[in-house]
Amino acid sequence: MIELANGYYGYMPTPRHFELGGYETWPGTNNIEPQASVKVMDALLEMAAEVK
């Protein structure tokens, strides 16, 4: 999903993975905030609920 916006190609770490660290969470390697995956999932679930 995120790769479709702003030409971003990569992994969207969860908040837990930001806590654990790793190269995909380093500033400069990753340009999203730690809560991004939670916000995207919440928005997708809200949109799916509207379709029902």
N, C-alpha and C positions, 0 to 999 in steps of 0.2 A: 504494500500500500504506500509506504513512504517513498519508495523509489519512483513513484509516479509524480511526485511533487518536487520541484526544484532540481531535478536531475540527480537525486541522491540515490546511490547504489550501495547497499550495505545492510547490516544487521541492526535491528532496533532492540537494544538491550532492555531488559526489565529493570525496575528499580533495584531489585536484589543483585543483579549482575553489575550494576554501577557500584554497589557496596563491595563486591568481590574484586572489582578492578578488572584489568585485562586490556589488551590493546584496542578493542572496539569501544571502550569507554573513555579513552584518553582525550582530552581537549585537543582539537586539531584533527584527530582521526574521526571523532564523532561530533556532529554539530547539533544534536538534539538534547533536550533537557532530560534529566533522569525520570521524570513522570510522563514522558511522551507516550510510551506504550500503554500506560493506564488510560490516558486521555483518549487515545485513538480507539482502544477497545470499548470504553464507555460510549463514545460517539457512535461506533458501529452497532453496539447493542441497542442504543436508543433509536437509531434509524431502522434497524430490523424490527423493533417493536411497533414502529409506525406502519410497517408494511402488512402486519398481521391483519 
